[in-house]
Amino acid sequence: MSKDRDGEGPVFSGQDARQGEIILRTRTRRIIFIAGLVGIVVLALVLSIAVR
């Protein structure tokens, strides 16, 4: 059995495989993203107050 690159699946360069970039192209996506961040902070505050 020979090892050829076609049987191993796709090959990505290091630049293409990098993750973590957030692309918020439309205003709606930006609003939803910011609302989610605010929601996490509010939830943390509510939980910290409820534990006391």
PDB file of N, CA, C and O in Angstrom:
ATOM      1  N   MET A   1       0.857  -1.175   0.000  1.00  0.00           N
ATOM      2  CA  MET A   1       0.000   0.000   0.000  1.00  0.00           C
ATOM      3  C   MET A   1       0.898   1.232   0.000  1.00  0.00           C
ATOM      4  O   MET A   1       1.767   1.376   0.860  1.00  0.00           O
ATOM      5  N   SER A   2       0.688   2.103  -0.953  1.00  0.00           N
ATOM      6  CA  SER A   2       1.506   3.310  -1.033  1.00  0.00           C
ATOM      7  C   SER A   2       0.798   4.467  -0.344  1.00  0.00           C
ATOM      8  O   SER A   2      -0.430   4.521  -0.268  1.00  0.00           O
ATOM      9  N   LYS A   3       1.603   5.379   0.148  1.00  0.00           N
ATOM     10  CA  LYS A   3       1.047   6.568   0.802  1.00  0.00           C
ATOM     11  C   LYS A   3       1.063   7.719  -0.180  1.00  0.00           C
ATOM     12  O   LYS A   3       2.118   8.296  -0.441  1.00  0.00           O
ATOM     13  N   ASP A   4      -0.088   8.062  -0.726  1.00  0.00           N
ATOM     14  CA  ASP A   4      -0.149   9.245  -1.575  1.00  0.00           C
ATOM     15  C   ASP A   4      -1.041  10.280  -0.906  1.00  0.00           C
ATOM     16  O   ASP A   4      -1.925   9.927  -0.126  1.00  0.00           O
ATOM     17  N   ARG A   5      -0.823  11.516  -1.198  1.00  0.00           N
ATOM     18  CA  ARG A   5      -1.497  12.618  -0.505  1.00  0.00           C
ATOM     19  C   ARG A   5      -2.978  12.685  -0.837  1.00  0.00           C
ATOM     20  O   ARG A   5      -3.732  13.313  -0.094  1.00  0.00           O
ATOM     21  N   ASP A   6      -3.424  12.065  -1.917  1.00  0.00           N
ATOM     22  CA  ASP A   6      -4.847  12.120  -2.280  1.00  0.00           C
ATOM     23  C   ASP A   6      -5.716  11.366  -1.278  1.00  0.00           C
ATOM     24  O   ASP A   6      -6.869  11.745  -1.075  1.00  0.00           O
ATOM     25  N   GLY A   7      -5.216  10.338  -0.663  1.00  0.00           N
ATOM     26  CA  GLY A   7      -5.993   9.535   0.269  1.00  0.00           C
ATOM     27  C   GLY A   7      -6.055  10.112   1.667  1.00  0.00           C
ATOM     28  O   GLY A   7      -6.823   9.619   2.493  1.00  0.00           O
ATOM     29  N   GLU A   8      -5.275  11.136   1.962  1.00  0.00           N
ATOM     30  CA  GLU A   8      -5.204  11.676   3.316  1.00  0.00           C
ATOM     31  C   GLU A   8      -6.205  12.784   3.585  1.00  0.00           C
ATOM     32  O   GLU A   8      -6.349  13.203   4.734  1.00  0.00           O
ATOM     33  N   GLY A   9      -6.889  13.264   2.587  1.00  0.00           N
ATOM     34  CA  GLY A   9      -7.835  14.348   2.787  1.00  0.00           C
ATOM     35  C   GLY A   9      -7.227  15.682   2.392  1.00  0.00           C
ATOM     36  O   GLY A   9      -6.122  15.731   1.852  1.00  0.00           O
ATOM     37  N   PRO A  10      -7.940  16.752   2.658  1.00  0.00           N
ATOM     38  CA  PRO A  10      -7.454  18.073   2.232  1.00  0.00           C
ATOM     39  C   PRO A  10      -6.235  18.526   3.026  1.00  0.00           C
ATOM     40  O   PRO A  10      -6.057  18.150   4.184  1.00  0.00           O
ATOM     41  N   VAL A  11      -5.410  19.328   2.391  1.00  0.00           N
ATOM     42  CA  VAL A  11      -4.220  19.888   3.028  1.00  0.00           C
ATOM     43  C   VAL A  11      -4.376  21.404   3.062  1.00  0.00           C
ATOM     44  O   VAL A  11      -4.608  22.034   2.030  1.00  0.00           O
ATOM     45  N   PHE A  12      -4.248  21.981   4.245  1.00  0.00           N
ATOM     46  CA  PHE A  12      -4.395  23.421   4.419  1.00  0.00           C
ATOM     47  C   PHE A  12      -3.073  24.009   4.870  1.00  0.00           C
ATOM     48  O   PHE A  12      -2.335  23.392   5.637  1.00  0.00           O
ATOM     49  N   SER A  13      -2.782  25.206   4.388  1.00  0.00           N
ATOM     50  CA  SER A  13      -1.584  25.887   4.859  1.00  0.00           C
ATOM     51  C   SER A  13      -1.825  26.405   6.275  1.00  0.00           C
ATOM     52  O   SER A  13      -2.967  26.464   6.729  1.00  0.00           O
ATOM     53  N   GLY A  14      -0.766  26.774   6.966  1.00  0.00           N
ATOM     54  CA  GLY A  14      -0.909  27.306   8.313  1.00  0.00           C
ATOM     55  C   GLY A  14      -1.734  28.575   8.348  1.00  0.00           C
ATOM     56  O   GLY A  14      -2.478  28.807   9.301  1.00  0.00           O
ATOM     57  N   GLN A  15      -1.613  29.398   7.322  1.00  0.00           N
ATOM     58  CA  GLN A  15      -2.375  30.646   7.255  1.00  0.00           C
ATOM     59  C   GLN A  15      -3.876  30.364   7.105  1.00  0.00           C
ATOM     60  O   GLN A  15      -4.700  31.047   7.713  1.00  0.00           O
ATOM     61  N   ASP A  16      -4.225  29.363   6.300  1.00  0.00           N
ATOM     62  CA  ASP A  16      -5.634  29.039   6.078  1.00  0.00           C
ATOM     63  C   ASP A  16      -6.254  28.324   7.275  1.00  0.00           C
ATOM     64  O   ASP A  16      -7.463  28.416   7.486  1.00  0.00           O
ATOM     65  N   ALA A  17      -5.454  27.620   8.053  1.00  0.00           N
ATOM     66  CA  ALA A  17      -5.976  26.827   9.159  1.00  0.00           C
ATOM     67  C   ALA A  17      -6.158  27.640  10.437  1.00  0.00           C
ATOM     68  O   ALA A  17      -6.769  27.158  11.390  1.00  0.00           O
ATOM     69  N   ARG A  18      -5.643  28.848  10.470  1.00  0.00           N
ATOM     70  CA  ARG A  18      -5.757  29.679  11.667  1.00  0.00           C
ATOM     71  C   ARG A  18      -7.220  29.985  11.959  1.00  0.00           C
ATOM     72  O   ARG A  18      -8.014  30.194  11.041  1.00  0.00           O
ATOM     73  N   GLN A  19      -7.566  30.012  13.224  1.00  0.00           N
ATOM     74  CA  GLN A  19      -8.938  30.304  13.621  1.00  0.00           C
ATOM     75  C   GLN A  19      -8.948  31.475  14.585  1.00  0.00           C
ATOM     76  O   GLN A  19      -7.891  31.959  14.990  1.00  0.00           O
ATOM     77  N   GLY A  20     -10.121  31.929  14.950  1.00  0.00           N
ATOM     78  CA  GLY A  20     -10.258  32.972  15.934  1.00  0.00           C
ATOM     79  C   GLY A  20     -10.611  34.325  15.367  1.00  0.00           C
ATOM     80  O   GLY A  20     -10.774  35.283  16.123  1.00  0.00           O
ATOM     81  N   GLU A  21     -10.734  34.432  14.063  1.00  0.00           N
ATOM     82  CA  GLU A  21     -11.087  35.711  13.458  1.00  0.00           C
ATOM     83  C   GLU A  21     -12.604  35.852  13.443  1.00  0.00           C
ATOM     84  O   GLU A  21     -13.311  34.955  12.983  1.00  0.00           O
ATOM     85  N   ILE A  22     -13.095  36.960  13.939  1.00  0.00           N
ATOM     86  CA  ILE A  22     -14.530  37.220  13.968  1.00  0.00           C
ATOM     87  C   ILE A  22     -14.830  38.230  12.876  1.00  0.00           C
ATOM     88  O   ILE A  22     -14.291  39.337  12.872  1.00  0.00           O
ATOM     89  N   ILE A  23     -15.682  37.846  11.963  1.00  0.00           N
ATOM     90  CA  ILE A  23     -16.030  38.735  10.860  1.00  0.00           C
ATOM     91  C   ILE A  23     -17.476  39.163  11.042  1.00  0.00           C
ATOM     92  O   ILE A  23     -18.396  38.354  10.920  1.00  0.00           O
ATOM     93  N   LEU A  24     -17.664  40.428  11.331  1.00  0.00           N
ATOM     94  CA  LEU A  24     -19.003  40.983  11.539  1.00  0.00           C
ATOM     95  C   LEU A  24     -19.253  42.001  10.435  1.00  0.00           C
ATOM     96  O   LEU A  24     -19.046  43.200  10.617  1.00  0.00           O
ATOM     97  N   ARG A  25     -19.693  41.511   9.309  1.00  0.00           N
ATOM     98  CA  ARG A  25     -19.819  42.365   8.134  1.00  0.00           C
ATOM     99  C   ARG A  25     -21.074  43.228   8.137  1.00  0.00           C
ATOM    100  O   ARG A  25     -21.054  44.352   7.636  1.00  0.00           O
ATOM    101  N   THR A  26     -22.156  42.715   8.694  1.00  0.00           N
ATOM    102  CA  THR A  26     -23.402  43.483   8.650  1.00  0.00           C
ATOM    103  C   THR A  26     -23.689  44.085  10.024  1.00  0.00           C
ATOM    104  O   THR A  26     -23.181  43.621  11.045  1.00  0.00           O
ATOM    105  N   ARG A  27     -24.501  45.112  10.021  1.00  0.00           N
ATOM    106  CA  ARG A  27     -24.863  45.783  11.276  1.00  0.00           C
ATOM    107  C   ARG A  27     -25.628  44.828  12.193  1.00  0.00           C
ATOM    108  O   ARG A  27     -25.441  44.853  13.410  1.00  0.00           O
ATOM    109  N   THR A  28     -26.482  43.990  11.618  1.00  0.00           N
ATOM    110  CA  THR A  28     -27.265  43.046  12.414  1.00  0.00           C
ATOM    111  C   THR A  28     -26.362  42.062  13.140  1.00  0.00           C
ATOM    112  O   THR A  28     -26.587  41.766  14.314  1.00  0.00           O
ATOM    113  N   ARG A  29     -25.343  41.552  12.458  1.00  0.00           N
ATOM    114  CA  ARG A  29     -24.419  40.614  13.103  1.00  0.00           C
ATOM    115  C   ARG A  29     -23.643  41.281  14.226  1.00  0.00           C
ATOM    116  O   ARG A  29     -23.393  40.664  15.262  1.00  0.00           O
ATOM    117  N   ARG A  30     -23.257  42.548  14.027  1.00  0.00           N
ATOM    118  CA  ARG A  30     -22.548  43.275  15.091  1.00  0.00           C
ATOM    119  C   ARG A  30     -23.439  43.468  16.304  1.00  0.00           C
ATOM    120  O   ARG A  30     -22.988  43.307  17.438  1.00  0.00           O
ATOM    121  N   ILE A  31     -24.707  43.815  16.077  1.00  0.00           N
ATOM    122  CA  ILE A  31     -25.644  44.029  17.183  1.00  0.00           C
ATOM    123  C   ILE A  31     -25.864  42.733  17.953  1.00  0.00           C
ATOM    124  O   ILE A  31     -25.873  42.734  19.184  1.00  0.00           O
ATOM    125  N   ILE A  32     -26.043  41.629  17.231  1.00  0.00           N
ATOM    126  CA  ILE A  32     -26.264  40.339  17.895  1.00  0.00           C
ATOM    127  C   ILE A  32     -25.030  39.942  18.708  1.00  0.00           C
ATOM    128  O   ILE A  32     -25.165  39.445  19.825  1.00  0.00           O
ATOM    129  N   PHE A  33     -23.840  40.153  18.167  1.00  0.00           N
ATOM    130  CA  PHE A  33     -22.599  39.809  18.870  1.00  0.00           C
ATOM    131  C   PHE A  33     -22.451  40.628  20.144  1.00  0.00           C
ATOM    132  O   PHE A  33     -22.146  40.076  21.201  1.00  0.00           O
ATOM    133  N   ILE A  34     -22.664  41.934  20.057  1.00  0.00           N
ATOM    134  CA  ILE A  34     -22.532  42.808  21.222  1.00  0.00           C
ATOM    135  C   ILE A  34     -23.605  42.487  22.258  1.00  0.00           C
ATOM    136  O   ILE A  34     -23.332  42.501  23.458  1.00  0.00           O
ATOM    137  N   ALA A  35     -24.825  42.196  21.799  1.00  0.00           N
ATOM    138  CA  ALA A  35     -25.899  41.835  22.725  1.00  0.00           C
ATOM    139  C   ALA A  35     -25.548  40.539  23.470  1.00  0.00           C
ATOM    140  O   ALA A  35     -25.862  40.401  24.652  1.00  0.00           O
ATOM    141  N   GLY A  36     -24.911  39.608  22.794  1.00  0.00           N
ATOM    142  CA  GLY A  36     -24.495  38.373  23.450  1.00  0.00           C
ATOM    143  C   GLY A  36     -23.447  38.632  24.514  1.00  0.00           C
ATOM    144  O   GLY A  36     -23.504  38.052  25.598  1.00  0.00           O
ATOM    145  N   LEU A  37     -22.487  39.501  24.212  1.00  0.00           N
ATOM    146  CA  LEU A  37     -21.465  39.842  25.210  1.00  0.00           C
ATOM    147  C   LEU A  37     -22.084  40.524  26.424  1.00  0.00           C
ATOM    148  O   LEU A  37     -21.743  40.206  27.563  1.00  0.00           O
ATOM    149  N   VAL A  38     -22.992  41.459  26.179  1.00  0.00           N
ATOM    150  CA  VAL A  38     -23.674  42.151  27.280  1.00  0.00           C
ATOM    151  C   VAL A  38     -24.507  41.156  28.081  1.00  0.00           C
ATOM    152  O   VAL A  38     -24.557  41.233  29.308  1.00  0.00           O
ATOM    153  N   GLY A  39     -25.159  40.225  27.392  1.00  0.00           N
ATOM    154  CA  GLY A  39     -25.969  39.217  28.073  1.00  0.00           C
ATOM    155  C   GLY A  39     -25.153  38.350  29.006  1.00  0.00           C
ATOM    156  O   GLY A  39     -25.613  38.006  30.094  1.00  0.00           O
ATOM    157  N   ILE A  40     -23.941  37.992  28.592  1.00  0.00           N
ATOM    158  CA  ILE A  40     -23.073  37.179  29.447  1.00  0.00           C
ATOM    159  C   ILE A  40     -22.693  37.947  30.707  1.00  0.00           C
ATOM    160  O   ILE A  40     -22.677  37.376  31.797  1.00  0.00           O
ATOM    161  N   VAL A  41     -22.388  39.228  30.570  1.00  0.00           N
ATOM    162  CA  VAL A  41     -22.019  40.053  31.720  1.00  0.00           C
ATOM    163  C   VAL A  41     -23.207  40.206  32.668  1.00  0.00           C
ATOM    164  O   VAL A  41     -23.052  40.098  33.885  1.00  0.00           O
ATOM    165  N   VAL A  42     -24.377  40.453  32.119  1.00  0.00           N
ATOM    166  CA  VAL A  42     -25.582  40.611  32.952  1.00  0.00           C
ATOM    167  C   VAL A  42     -25.891  39.296  33.670  1.00  0.00           C
ATOM    168  O   VAL A  42     -26.228  39.307  34.854  1.00  0.00           O
ATOM    169  N   LEU A  43     -25.782  38.180  32.979  1.00  0.00           N
ATOM    170  CA  LEU A  43     -26.025  36.885  33.613  1.00  0.00           C
ATOM    171  C   LEU A  43     -25.043  36.636  34.750  1.00  0.00           C
ATOM    172  O   LEU A  43     -25.436  36.143  35.808  1.00  0.00           O
ATOM    173  N   ALA A  44     -23.776  36.970  34.547  1.00  0.00           N
ATOM    174  CA  ALA A  44     -22.792  36.801  35.609  1.00  0.00           C
ATOM    175  C   ALA A  44     -23.120  37.671  36.820  1.00  0.00           C
ATOM    176  O   ALA A  44     -22.988  37.219  37.957  1.00  0.00           O
ATOM    177  N   LEU A  45     -23.544  38.909  36.591  1.00  0.00           N
ATOM    178  CA  LEU A  45     -23.917  39.790  37.691  1.00  0.00           C
ATOM    179  C   LEU A  45     -25.127  39.262  38.449  1.00  0.00           C
ATOM    180  O   LEU A  45     -25.139  39.265  39.680  1.00  0.00           O
ATOM    181  N   VAL A  46     -26.137  38.811  37.728  1.00  0.00           N
ATOM    182  CA  VAL A  46     -27.351  38.294  38.353  1.00  0.00           C
ATOM    183  C   VAL A  46     -27.019  37.043  39.175  1.00  0.00           C
ATOM    184  O   VAL A  46     -27.512  36.886  40.293  1.00  0.00           O
ATOM    185  N   LEU A  47     -26.203  36.173  38.635  1.00  0.00           N
ATOM    186  CA  LEU A  47     -25.834  34.963  39.370  1.00  0.00           C
ATOM    187  C   LEU A  47     -25.006  35.284  40.606  1.00  0.00           C
ATOM    188  O   LEU A  47     -25.165  34.637  41.641  1.00  0.00           O
ATOM    189  N   SER A  48     -24.136  36.263  40.511  1.00  0.00           N
ATOM    190  CA  SER A  48     -23.324  36.609  41.689  1.00  0.00           C
ATOM    191  C   SER A  48     -24.190  37.228  42.778  1.00  0.00           C
ATOM    192  O   SER A  48     -23.932  37.022  43.964  1.00  0.00           O
ATOM    193  N   ILE A  49     -25.205  37.979  42.393  1.00  0.00           N
ATOM    194  CA  ILE A  49     -26.116  38.568  43.390  1.00  0.00           C
ATOM    195  C   ILE A  49     -27.029  37.478  43.978  1.00  0.00           C
ATOM    196  O   ILE A  49     -27.331  37.498  45.171  1.00  0.00           O
ATOM    197  N   ALA A  50     -27.462  36.539  43.146  1.00  0.00           N
ATOM    198  CA  ALA A  50     -28.377  35.483  43.618  1.00  0.00           C
ATOM    199  C   ALA A  50     -27.682  34.518  44.586  1.00  0.00           C
ATOM    200  O   ALA A  50     -28.339  33.929  45.444  1.00  0.00           O
ATOM    201  N   VAL A  51     -26.390  34.356  44.459  1.00  0.00           N
ATOM    202  CA  VAL A  51     -25.660  33.431  45.339  1.00  0.00           C
ATOM    203  C   VAL A  51     -25.536  34.003  46.747  1.00  0.00           C
ATOM    204  O   VAL A  51     -25.491  33.239  47.711  1.00  0.00           O
ATOM    205  N   ARG A  52     -25.481  35.291  46.887  1.00  0.00           N
ATOM    206  CA  ARG A  52     -25.335  35.927  48.211  1.00  0.00           C
ATOM    207  C   ARG A  52     -26.526  35.743  49.031  1.00  0.00           C
ATOM    208  O   ARG A  52     -26.571  36.212  50.169  1.00  0.00           O
TER     209      ARG A  52
END
